[in-house]
Amino acid sequence: MTDILNREDIHLIISEFYVKLLKDDLVKHFFEDIVKNDHLAAHIETVTDFWNGILFNTTDYQRNAMQPHLILNQTKVFKKEHFNRWLAHFTTTIDTNFKGEKAELAKTRALSVATIMEIKMRT
């Protein structure tokens, strides 16, 4: 296994990650509108840009990642178990496909993202 080397590797992770999320009864309801409105491909590109920025310091992602989640939280409440499941799927997807410094960084940053989002959604 190789490490995460580029945006294409991140796109693979995010694509496989979303396959898991959309099959998971605990979390798939968060993505119903994205799928129903045929925005999944665009969403995956946006999330890929976000992670590309985190792992490779690019400026592709220029949005506020927290805002859409705060809005969604008003109608579909995020709970600790949702964040735990999200993190488990993300970590498993990385571990299945990659090994190395960037792979470990991605998992560490995912834990930080999940923790920060969970805290902000509780307030």
FIMAR-584300 format. One line per field, with one value per residue: residue in one letter; chain; x, y, z of N, C-alpha, C, O in turn. Coordinates in steps of 0.1 Angstrom, whole numbers, plus 2048, in hexadecimal, padded with zeros to 3 digits. Last residue first. Layout:
N
aa: c(A | ...)
ch: c(A | ...)
n.px: c(X | ...)
n.py: c(Y | ...)
n.pz: c(Z | ...)
ca.px: c(X | ...)
ca.py: c(Y | ...)
ca.pz: c(Z | ...)
c.px: c(X | ...)
c.py: c(Y | ...)
c.pz: c(Z | ...)
o.px: c(X | ...)
o.py: c(Y | ...)
o.pz: c(Z | ...)
//
This chain:
123
aa: c(T | R | M | K | I | E | M | I | T | A | V | S | L | A | R | T | K | A | L | E | A | K | E | G | K | F | N | T | D | I | T | T | T | F | H | A | L | W | R | N | F | H | E | K | K | F | V | K | T | Q | N | L | I | L | H | P | Q | M | A | N | R | Q | Y | D | T | T | N | F | L | I | G | N | W | F | D | T | V | T | E | I | H | A | A | L | H | D | N | K | V | I | D | E | F | F | H | K | V | L | D | D | K | L | L | K | V | Y | F | E | S | I | I | L | H | I | D | E | R | N | L | I | D | T | M)
ch: c(A | A | A | A | A | A | A | A | A | A | A | A | A | A | A | A | A | A | A | A | A | A | A | A | A | A | A | A | A | A | A | A | A | A | A | A | A | A | A | A | A | A | A | A | A | A | A | A | A | A | A | A | A | A | A | A | A | A | A | A | A | A | A | A | A | A | A | A | A | A | A | A | A | A | A | A | A | A | A | A | A | A | A | A | A | A | A | A | A | A | A | A | A | A | A | A | A | A | A | A | A | A | A | A | A | A | A | A | A | A | A | A | A | A | A | A | A | A | A | A | A | A | A)
n.px: c(712 | 715 | 724 | 73E | 744 | 744 | 758 | 76E | 76E | 771 | 78A | 79A | 797 | 7A3 | 7BD | 7C4 | 7C0 | 7D3 | 7EA | 7EB | 7EE | 807 | 818 | 806 | 7F1 | 7D0 | 7B8 | 7AF | 7B3 | 79F | 788 | 78B | 788 | 76D | 75E | 764 | 75A | 73F | 73B | 73F | 72B | 715 | 718 | 713 | 6FE | 6ED | 6CC | 6BF | 6BA | 6D1 | 6E6 | 6E7 | 6F5 | 70D | 716 | 71B | 730 | 749 | 757 | 756 | 76C | 780 | 796 | 7AF | 7C8 | 7DB | 7E9 | 7E4 | 7D1 | 7BE | 7B9 | 7AE | 797 | 789 | 788 | 777 | 760 | 75B | 757 | 741 | 72E | 72D | 721 | 708 | 6F2 | 6D8 | 6C5 | 6C9 | 6E2 | 6DE | 6C9 | 6D6 | 6EA | 6E1 | 6D9 | 6F0 | 6F6 | 6EB | 6EC | 702 | 707 | 713 | 72C | 738 | 739 | 74A | 762 | 767 | 76B | 780 | 795 | 796 | 79E | 7B7 | 7C4 | 7C2 | 7D2 | 7EC | 7F5 | 7F4 | 80B | 804 | 808)
n.py: c(8EC | 8D5 | 8DC | 8DF | 8C4 | 8B8 | 8C6 | 8BE | 8A2 | 8A1 | 8AD | 89B | 884 | 88D | 890 | 875 | 86C | 87C | 873 | 858 | 85F | 86C | 856 | 836 | 825 | 81E | 80F | 809 | 820 | 831 | 823 | 824 | 840 | 844 | 834 | 840 | 85A | 853 | 848 | 85F | 870 | 861 | 860 | 87B | 88A | 8A2 | 8A5 | 8B4 | 8CF | 8DB | 8CF | 8DE | 8F4 | 8E9 | 8E0 | 8F8 | 903 | 8F6 | 8FD | 917 | 915 | 90F | 8F8 | 8FC | 901 | 8E8 | 8D7 | 8BC | 8B6 | 8CB | 8CC | 8B3 | 8B6 | 8C8 | 8BA | 8A6 | 8B4 | 8BB | 8A2 | 899 | 8AC | 8A5 | 88B | 892 | 89F | 897 | 89A | 883 | 887 | 89D | 893 | 87E | 87F | 878 | 85E | 84E | 846 | 82D | 81D | 820 | 825 | 83E | 838 | 828 | 83A | 84E | 840 | 83F | 85B | 861 | 851 | 85C | 876 | 871 | 869 | 881 | 892 | 87D | 868 | 855 | 839 | 817 | 7F4)
n.pz: c(8D1 | 8C3 | 8AD | 8B7 | 8BE | 8A4 | 897 | 8A6 | 8A1 | 885 | 882 | 891 | 882 | 86B | 872 | 875 | 85B | 84D | 859 | 84F | 834 | 834 | 83D | 836 | 821 | 813 | 813 | 82C | 83A | 82E | 836 | 852 | 856 | 84D | 85E | 877 | 873 | 871 | 88A | 89B | 892 | 89A | 8B6 | 8BC | 8A3 | 891 | 886 | 86E | 870 | 879 | 86B | 854 | 85E | 866 | 84D | 83F | 851 | 851 | 83B | 827 | 80B | 7F9 | 7EE | 7E2 | 7EB | 7FD | 80F | 810 | 823 | 821 | 805 | 802 | 811 | 800 | 7E7 | 7F0 | 7F4 | 7D9 | 7CD | 7DB | 7D1 | 7B6 | 7BA | 7C7 | 7BE | 7B9 | 7CC | 7DB | 7E6 | 7F6 | 807 | 815 | 827 | 840 | 83D | 843 | 85D | 863 | 84C | 833 | 819 | 819 | 824 | 810 | 7FB | 807 | 807 | 7EB | 7E7 | 7F8 | 7ED | 7D3 | 7D9 | 7E3 | 7CC | 7BD | 7CC | 7DA | 7EB | 807 | 803 | 7F9 | 800)
ca.px: c(710 | 70F | 716 | 737 | 744 | 73B | 74A | 76A | 76D | 765 | 77E | 799 | 793 | 794 | 7B5 | 7C5 | 7B8 | 7C4 | 7E6 | 7EA | 7E3 | 7FB | 817 | 812 | 7F9 | 7DD | 7BF | 7AD | 7BB | 7AD | 78B | 78B | 794 | 779 | 75E | 768 | 768 | 746 | 739 | 747 | 739 | 717 | 719 | 721 | 701 | 6F9 | 6D6 | 6C4 | 6AF | 6C4 | 6E3 | 6E1 | 6E7 | 705 | 713 | 710 | 723 | 740 | 753 | 755 | 75F | 77F | 78A | 7A3 | 7BE | 7D7 | 7E9 | 7EF | 7DC | 7C3 | 7BE | 7BA | 7A1 | 78B | 78F | 784 | 766 | 75C | 762 | 74D | 731 | 732 | 72E | 713 | 6FE | 6E2 | 6C7 | 6BC | 6E0 | 6E9 | 6C6 | 6CA | 6ED | 6E7 | 6CF | 6EC | 6FA | 6EC | 6DF | 701 | 701 | 705 | 722 | 735 | 732 | 73B | 75D | 764 | 761 | 773 | 791 | 793 | 791 | 7AD | 7C3 | 7BB | 7C4 | 7E7 | 7FF | 7EC | 805 | 80B | 800)
ca.py: c(8F9 | 8D4 | 8D9 | 8EB | 8CF | 8B4 | 8C7 | 8CC | 8A8 | 89B | 8B3 | 8A9 | 884 | 889 | 89C | 87E | 866 | 87C | 881 | 85B | 857 | 873 | 862 | 83F | 824 | 825 | 813 | 7FF | 814 | 834 | 826 | 817 | 839 | 84B | 831 | 832 | 858 | 85B | 840 | 853 | 874 | 864 | 854 | 875 | 885 | 89A | 8A7 | 8A7 | 8C6 | 8E1 | 8CB | 8D0 | 8F6 | 8EF | 8D6 | 8EF | 909 | 8F4 | 8F0 | 915 | 917 | 91D | 8F9 | 8F8 | 90B | 8EE | 8E6 | 8C1 | 8AD | 8C7 | 8D8 | 8B7 | 8AD | 8CB | 8C7 | 8A3 | 8AE | 8C5 | 8AB | 892 | 8AC | 8B2 | 88D | 88A | 8A7 | 893 | 8A5 | 885 | 87C | 89D | 89E | 87C | 881 | 885 | 868 | 851 | 853 | 837 | 822 | 81F | 818 | 83C | 841 | 823 | 82E | 851 | 844 | 832 | 853 | 867 | 84F | 84E | 873 | 876 | 860 | 875 | 894 | 888 | 870 | 85E | 844 | 823 | 800)
ca.pz: c(8D7 | 8D0 | 8AB | 8B2 | 8C8 | 8AF | 892 | 8A6 | 8AF | 88C | 87C | 895 | 890 | 86B | 86F | 880 | 866 | 849 | 85A | 85D | 838 | 831 | 844 | 836 | 82D | 814 | 806 | 821 | 83D | 82D | 828 | 84B | 85A | 847 | 84F | 874 | 875 | 866 | 87E | 89C | 890 | 88C | 8AE | 8BE | 8B0 | 892 | 891 | 870 | 86C | 87D | 879 | 854 | 858 | 870 | 857 | 83A | 84F | 85C | 83C | 836 | 811 | 7FD | 7F6 | 7DA | 7EE | 7F1 | 811 | 807 | 821 | 82E | 80C | 7FA | 816 | 80E | 7E8 | 7EB | 7FF | 7E3 | 7C8 | 7DC | 7DF | 7BA | 7B3 | 7CD | 7C1 | 7B0 | 7C3 | 7D4 | 7DC | 7ED | 7FD | 80D | 819 | 83F | 83D | 835 | 858 | 86E | 851 | 841 | 81C | 813 | 82B | 81E | 7F9 | 805 | 813 | 7F3 | 7DF | 7FA | 7FB | 7D5 | 7D2 | 7EC | 7D7 | 7B8 | 7CC | 7D2 | 7E3 | 7FF | 80A | 7F8 | 800)
c.px: c(704 | 70B | 70E | 728 | 73B | 739 | 740 | 75C | 768 | 763 | 771 | 78D | 791 | 78F | 7A6 | 7BC | 7B8 | 7BC | 7D7 | 7E5 | 7E0 | 7EE | 80A | 80F | 804 | 7E4 | 7CD | 7B6 | 7BA | 7B6 | 799 | 78E | 795 | 786 | 76A | 768 | 76C | 754 | 740 | 746 | 742 | 725 | 71A | 722 | 70F | 6FC | 6E1 | 6CF | 6B2 | 6B8 | 6D6 | 6DD | 6E0 | 6F6 | 70A | 70C | 718 | 731 | 748 | 74F | 761 | 772 | 78A | 796 | 7B1 | 7CC | 7E5 | 7EF | 7E8 | 7D0 | 7C4 | 7C1 | 7AE | 797 | 792 | 78D | 774 | 764 | 765 | 759 | 73F | 736 | 735 | 720 | 709 | 6EF | 6D2 | 6BD | 6D3 | 6E6 | 6D1 | 6C8 | 6E2 | 6E9 | 6D4 | 6E1 | 6F5 | 6EF | 6E0 | 6F4 | 6FE | 6FF | 714 | 72A | 72E | 733 | 74D | 75E | 75D | 768 | 782 | 78E | 78D | 79F | 7B8 | 7BA | 7BC | 7D8 | 7FA | 7F5 | 7FC | 804 | 809)
c.py: c(900 | 8E2 | 8D7 | 8E8 | 8DB | 8BE | 8C3 | 8CE | 8B6 | 8A1 | 8AE | 8B0 | 892 | 889 | 899 | 88B | 86F | 877 | 882 | 869 | 858 | 86C | 86A | 84C | 82E | 823 | 819 | 802 | 809 | 827 | 829 | 819 | 82C | 844 | 838 | 82F | 849 | 858 | 846 | 84A | 867 | 868 | 856 | 869 | 87E | 896 | 89D | 8A7 | 8B7 | 8D8 | 8D1 | 8CC | 8E8 | 8F1 | 8DC | 8E4 | 900 | 8F9 | 8EE | 907 | 915 | 91F | 907 | 8FA | 908 | 8F8 | 8ED | 8D1 | 8B3 | 8BF | 8D4 | 8C3 | 8AF | 8C3 | 8CA | 8AF | 8AA | 8C0 | 8B6 | 89A | 8A5 | 8B3 | 89A | 88C | 89F | 89C | 8A3 | 890 | 87F | 893 | 89F | 887 | 880 | 889 | 876 | 85C | 857 | 845 | 82D | 825 | 816 | 82F | 83F | 82B | 828 | 844 | 847 | 835 | 846 | 860 | 855 | 84B | 865 | 874 | 864 | 86A | 888 | 889 | 87C | 868 | 84C | 82D | 80C)
c.pz: c(8D2 | 8D6 | 8B8 | 8B0 | 8C3 | 8BA | 89D | 8A1 | 8AF | 89A | 883 | 88F | 895 | 879 | 86F | 87E | 872 | 855 | 857 | 860 | 847 | 835 | 841 | 83E | 82C | 821 | 807 | 815 | 833 | 82F | 826 | 83C | 853 | 84A | 849 | 865 | 872 | 867 | 873 | 890 | 891 | 889 | 89F | 8B6 | 8B0 | 8A0 | 891 | 87A | 86E | 87A | 87F | 862 | 858 | 86B | 862 | 844 | 84A | 859 | 847 | 837 | 821 | 805 | 7FC | 7E1 | 7E6 | 7F5 | 804 | 806 | 819 | 82C | 81A | 801 | 80E | 813 | 7F7 | 7EC | 7FC | 7EF | 7D3 | 7D8 | 7E2 | 7C8 | 7B6 | 7C7 | 7C7 | 7B1 | 7B9 | 7CA | 7D4 | 7E2 | 7F3 | 802 | 810 | 830 | 83B | 833 | 84A | 868 | 85B | 846 | 82B | 815 | 826 | 825 | 807 | 802 | 812 | 800 | 7E7 | 7F3 | 7FD | 7E3 | 7D4 | 7E6 | 7E0 | 7C3 | 7C7 | 7D3 | 7DD | 7F8 | 801 | 801 | 800)
o.px: c(701 | 703 | 702 | 720 | 733 | 72E | 736 | 755 | 760 | 758 | 769 | 785 | 788 | 784 | 79E | 7B5 | 7AE | 7B2 | 7D0 | 7DD | 7D5 | 7E4 | 803 | 805 | 80B | 7DE | 7D4 | 7BA | 7C4 | 7BF | 79F | 796 | 7A0 | 78E | 770 | 771 | 777 | 75B | 747 | 750 | 74C | 72B | 720 | 72D | 714 | 6FB | 6DF | 6DB | 6AA | 6AE | 6D1 | 6D3 | 6D5 | 6ED | 701 | 701 | 70D | 728 | 740 | 743 | 76C | 76E | 793 | 78C | 7A9 | 7C7 | 7EB | 7F6 | 7F4 | 7DA | 7CF | 7CD | 7B9 | 7A0 | 79D | 798 | 77D | 76D | 771 | 764 | 747 | 740 | 740 | 72A | 713 | 6F5 | 6D6 | 6B7 | 6D3 | 6E8 | 6CE | 6C5 | 6E4 | 6EB | 6CD | 6E1 | 6F6 | 6EA | 6D7 | 6F3 | 6F8 | 6F3 | 70A | 721 | 723 | 727 | 746 | 755 | 751 | 75D | 77A | 784 | 781 | 796 | 7B0 | 7AF | 7B1 | 7D2 | 801 | 7FD | 7FC | 7F9 | 813)
o.py: c(90B | 8E2 | 8D7 | 8F1 | 8E0 | 8C1 | 8C9 | 8D6 | 8BA | 8A4 | 8B6 | 8B7 | 895 | 88D | 8A1 | 88F | 871 | 87D | 889 | 86B | 85A | 872 | 86F | 84D | 82F | 81F | 818 | 7F9 | 802 | 824 | 824 | 811 | 829 | 842 | 832 | 828 | 847 | 855 | 83F | 844 | 866 | 863 | 84E | 866 | 87B | 89F | 891 | 8AA | 8AF | 8D8 | 8CB | 8C5 | 8E7 | 8EF | 8D5 | 8E0 | 8FF | 8F2 | 8E4 | 905 | 912 | 92B | 90A | 8FE | 911 | 8F8 | 8F7 | 8D6 | 8B0 | 8C1 | 8D9 | 8C3 | 8AE | 8C8 | 8CF | 8AF | 8AB | 8C6 | 8B9 | 89A | 8A9 | 8B9 | 89B | 88D | 8A5 | 8A0 | 8AC | 88F | 87D | 895 | 8A3 | 884 | 880 | 895 | 87F | 862 | 863 | 84F | 835 | 831 | 80C | 82D | 83E | 825 | 823 | 843 | 842 | 82D | 843 | 85E | 84E | 844 | 862 | 870 | 85C | 864 | 885 | 881 | 886 | 86F | 849 | 82B | 80D)
o.pz: c(8D6 | 8DE | 8B8 | 8B1 | 8CB | 8BE | 89F | 8A7 | 8B7 | 89E | 886 | 896 | 89C | 87C | 873 | 887 | 879 | 858 | 85F | 869 | 84C | 839 | 84A | 845 | 822 | 82B | 7FE | 80E | 831 | 827 | 81C | 837 | 84E | 841 | 840 | 861 | 86D | 85D | 86B | 88C | 889 | 87F | 898 | 8AF | 8A6 | 8A9 | 890 | 876 | 871 | 881 | 889 | 864 | 85C | 872 | 868 | 845 | 850 | 85E | 846 | 835 | 826 | 806 | 804 | 7DB | 7E3 | 800 | 800 | 7FD | 81C | 834 | 81D | 802 | 814 | 819 | 7FA | 7F0 | 804 | 7F5 | 7D5 | 7DE | 7E9 | 7CC | 7B9 | 7CE | 7CC | 7A8 | 7B2 | 7BF | 7C8 | 7D6 | 7E7 | 7F7 | 804 | 82D | 837 | 829 | 846 | 86E | 85D | 845 | 82F | 813 | 82E | 82B | 809 | 805 | 81A | 805 | 7E8 | 7F8 | 802 | 7E5 | 7D6 | 7ED | 7E6 | 7C4 | 7CC | 7DA | 7DA | 7FF | 7F5 | 806 | 806)
//
